[in-house]
Amino acid sequence: MSTINLAGLKDVNLKGQGGSEKKLLNIFQIHKGWRRISNSLYDFENVISHQKVEIKKQKNQQWIDPSKYSNLTDTQKKILMIFLQIDDDGDVEAAHAVSTENLVDRLWDSDTMEAAHKLKQVCPQVQVKYPIMVKKFFSTHTDISKTVYKKGSSYVAGDTVYDTLQEETVKIVSIHAETIPALYTVVDICDNEYTLSEDDIKEAE
């Protein structure tokens, strides 16, 4: 996540059907190595870190094709999927991150994916789609996902900040911005995770 410019989401507008990938690539490219990829499983790849990212954008209901996820390789399982919640004006309200493997395992069993895959092979023109309600899904499945950006929050996942209580530098891994002030899950140098209020952190020097 450290090579993705999540903070740039506050400056992008994704209203309309076309051009979103180009707008997002401009944000990604603040870090080196990102390029747009034409692949059924991911949209962007970093040639330096080899991180692959699939972007899903919708106000709430997102349709996903289970036929694409049959027989994933170990590399494909690690693809990071970022779901962008878009408001009526086209601004990004929130971004949720989950690995392809974790999402797929939570949604379907192997028989369902294999059946969808076989149907697609027999009838390529058939659309096999499964709906998820993004807000409900990511509020329910916090064990496999992280909210990495929230509109109005001072920080995003990946930011290094200073914990004024423990007097140490920590890294933000997820955001809980439904509360005021916002709460952040952070990890310290020993990989211990804990929660901090926005009032208890400041920008690292």
FENRATA-V121418 format. One record per backbone hydrogen bond with DSSP energy under -0.5 kcal/mol. CO is the residue of the C=O (numbers start at 1). NH is the residue of the N-H. E is the energy in kcal/mol with one decimal. If there is no record, write none. Layout:
CO/NH/E
CO/NH/E
//
This chain:
1/4/-1.7
4/6/-2.0
5/8/-1.1
6/9/-2.0
7/10/-1.4
8/11/-1.6
9/12/-1.0
9/92/-0.6
12/92/-0.6
19/23/-1.9
20/24/-2.6
21/25/-2.5
22/26/-1.8
23/27/-1.0
24/28/-2.7
25/29/-2.5
27/30/-1.4
28/31/-2.1
31/34/-0.7
33/47/-2.6
35/45/-2.1
37/39/-1.0
42/39/-0.8
43/37/-3.1
44/53/-2.6
45/35/-1.9
45/47/-0.6
46/50/-2.3
51/46/-2.4
52/80/-2.5
53/43/-2.4
53/44/-2.3
54/82/-3.0
56/84/-3.7
58/86/-1.7
60/134/-2.7
62/132/-2.5
64/66/-0.8
64/130/-2.7
65/68/-1.2
66/69/-1.3
67/70/-0.8
69/72/-0.6
73/77/-2.0
74/78/-0.8
75/78/-0.7
76/79/-1.3
77/101/-2.3
79/81/-0.5
79/100/-2.5
80/54/-2.7
80/82/-0.5
81/83/-0.6
81/98/-2.1
82/56/-2.6
82/84/-0.6
83/85/-0.6
83/96/-2.3
84/58/-2.2
84/86/-0.6
85/93/-3.3
85/94/-1.0
87/90/-1.8
90/14/-3.4
91/87/-2.7
91/93/-0.7
93/151/-3.2
94/85/-2.8
95/148/-2.2
95/149/-1.4
96/83/-2.9
97/146/-2.1
98/81/-3.0
99/103/-2.3
100/104/-2.6
101/105/-2.5
102/106/-1.6
103/107/-1.7
104/108/-2.5
109/113/-1.7
110/114/-2.4
111/115/-2.4
112/116/-2.2
113/117/-2.3
114/118/-2.5
115/119/-2.2
116/120/-2.0
117/121/-1.8
118/122/-2.2
119/123/-3.0
123/126/-2.1
126/128/-0.6
127/129/-0.7
130/64/-2.9
132/62/-3.0
132/134/-0.8
133/137/-3.0
134/138/-2.4
135/139/-1.3
136/140/-1.6
137/141/-2.5
141/144/-1.2
141/145/-0.8
144/99/-0.5
146/97/-3.1
146/148/-0.8
147/175/-2.3
148/157/-2.5
149/95/-2.2
150/153/-2.2
156/159/-1.9
159/161/-0.5
159/172/-2.7
160/204/-1.0
161/163/-0.6
161/170/-2.8
162/164/-0.8
162/202/-1.5
163/167/-1.5
163/168/-1.2
168/163/-3.1
170/161/-2.7
171/187/-2.4
172/158/-3.1
174/185/-2.1
176/179/-0.9
176/183/-2.0
182/198/-2.5
183/176/-3.2
184/186/-0.6
184/196/-2.9
185/173/-3.2
185/174/-1.4
186/194/-2.0
187/171/-2.3
188/191/-2.1
192/188/-2.0
194/186/-3.2
196/184/-3.0
197/200/-1.9
198/201/-1.1
200/164/-2.3
200/165/-0.6
202/162/-3.3
//
